[in-house]
Structures are given as C-alpha cells and as structure tokens.
C-alpha cells in the first residue's frame, strides 16, 4: 500500500515511517505542495527493482548483439513492441 505524506511530516515521523516500510511492507510517497518528490520503499523491494532493471538491460544488450548492424531505431521499436506484448500477458 502506498501512503502519501508531506515532506514536513516525513521529516517529523521518519522513524515510524522506516518501521512501517521495513516491518509492514508499506510504501510512502513524499510530496511537497501536493507534488510527488520521492518514494520510500523497503530494501527488499529496492533490490528486486534493481535486479529487474539489470536483467532488462542485459536482455536489451543480448538483443542488440543478435541484431548486429541493424538500424538502432528499428531494434528499439522491436523491443518496445515485445515489452508491450509482455505487459499485456501479465
């Protein structure tokens, strides 16, 4: 669950926020003047996001290597289409 909190309240309640994030799995979106500035998530979620990001980069590199001298824009279009199809299945 993502909880929204102002930057001032986040500063005032940082310890409580850290406990809720690490123990309860809550996420916090910190806002200033109603605009999102930052998100606080657990270390486990952060590591998962980073691992997925690195895997996506690795896949993209493998695709680029397989495509050889193909037009980079064409490769990017193919990758974007594959991503869209993958998201529709999920």
N, C-alpha and C positions, 0 to 999 in steps of 0.2 A: 504494500500500500504506500502510495506517495503522499506525504504530508507537506503542505505548503506552510512556510514560516517566513516572517520578515527577517532581514539581516540583523536588526537590533535584537529581536527575540532569540535568534540563533546564537548570538554572542552571549546573551544572558543565560541561556539554557544549554550550553554546549555539552556539558557532562551528561545531562539527561538525554539529549539527542544521540550522543555516542552510544549510550546504553541501549536505547531503543533500536538503533541501527544494528548494533552487534548482537544483541540478545533476542530481539523480536523480529528482526529482518525488515523493519520499516525503512523506507527511503524518505529523504527530505529534499524538497526543492526550496532553495533560499531565494527570496525575492526582495527587490528594492523598488519602491514605488510601483508595486504590482507587476514588475517585470522580472522574469527568471534570470538569476545570475549564476547560480551554482547548484550542484546536487551533491548530497552526502549519501553514499551507499556503503554497504559492508565491504570489507576487504575481499571476501569470497566472491561477491558479485563483480567487483572491480577486476579481480584476476580472471574470472570467467569471460568478461567482456574483452579483456586484453588478449586472452588465448584465442577467442573467436576472431578478433581483429587480425592477429598474426597468421592464423590459418587462412583467412580470406586473402591476405597479401601473398601468402605462399601459393595459394591456388591461382591467383592472378599471374604471378611470376611463371608458374608452370604453363599456363595458357599462352602467355607471351612467348615463351621458349618454343612451344609447339607450333605457334603461328609463324615463326621465323621472320621473314621480311614483309609480312602482311602489313597493310595500312593500319597504323595505330588507332585511328578513329573507327575503322571497321571492327577491329578487335574489341574496342571499348563498347561499341554497340552490341556485339555478340554477348559480351559479358553482362551488360546491363539487362539484356533480354533473358539470359539464363537466371539472373538474380530475381527478376520479376516472376518468372515461372516457378522458381523455388519458393518464393514467398506465397504464391497462390496456393501451393500444395500444403503449406504449413498451417 
